[in-house]
Structure formats: structure tokens, C-alpha cells
Amino acid sequence: MKKSTLLKTGIIGSVILALCCFTPVLVILLGVVGLSAWVGHLDTVLMPALLFFLILTVYAFLKKGKDDCCDENHKVDQ
């Protein structure tokens, strides 16, 4: 997987999960479709998923920065 794709995936996943965690968007959506019984279990799924996407974003950002640095040094040496 490309580094930019990994970074985009981490950022988009983090933003979507942050919206679902900190706003009532998901609660309203589940109520509309008749699945409001699942609202009590959202925290057990959303918080670990948000943590995963934040870690993925940091990892991809650090990896991209490290590889960009190494690519510049490699070009200078040639």
C-alpha cells in the first residue's frame, strides 16, 4: 500500500469516527433505521476504532516523513 494511501485512510477514518463519537450523528441514524438498541454498544466499538485510525495516521505520517527524508538524501548522493 502506498504511503499516501495509508495516510489518507488514517485521516479519513479518524475524521469519520470522531464525528460519530462526539456528535449524535450515529445515534440519530441508528434510531431512524430502527436499530436504536445498538446505541448502548457504540462506545465499545467506536473508541478502539478511533484509537486504531489515529495510530495509523501517526504511523503513516512518520513513515512518509522518514521516506521523504531518505529519498532527498539519496538524490543528493547521486
N, C-alpha and C positions, 0 to 999 in steps of 0.2 A: 504494500500500500504506500502511496506517495506521502511524503511528509506534509504537504499542503492539504491533502485529503484528510489525513489524520487530524490535523489542526482544525479544519473546518467542521469535521464531525464532532470533535470535542466542544467547540464553541456553540454550534447549533444545538447539540444535546443539552448542554448546560443552560442555555437560554430557555429552551422549551421546558425543561424540568424546573427551572427557577420560577417560571410563570405558573406552572401547575402547583408548586409547593407554596408559594407566597400569595397567590391570588385565588379566589374561589372559582376560577375557570373550570377546573376539572370537576369540582363538586356540582356545579350547575349543569355541566354536560352529562354527568352520570345521572343526575336527577331527571333530566329531560328524557333520556333514553330508558329510564326505569331501572337503573342499576344502582340506586342510592344506598343499597345495603353494603356495597363495597367501599363506601366512603370511610368507614372505620379502619380499613386496612391500607389506606393510601400511604400513610407515613412509613409503614414497614417496607414499602416498595420504592417510594419516591426519594427518600433521603439517601439510601445506599446508591441508587442510580445517579442522583445528583453528585454524590461524592465521587463515583466512578468517572463521570464525564469531566468533572473538574480536574481530577488527577490525569486523565487522558489529555486534556488541554495543556496542562503544565508540562507533561512529558513531551508532547509533540512540539511545543514551543521551545523547550530546552534542546531537543534533538535537532530541530530546524536551525536554531541559532548556532549550535555546535557544528553542524554540517556546513552551514554557510561560511563560517569562520575558516573551516578546513579547506573549503573549495577556493577561497580567496588566497590562502597561503599556498595552495597547490599551483594556482595560476601564476603567482609571483615567482615561484621557483623555476618555472619552465622558461 
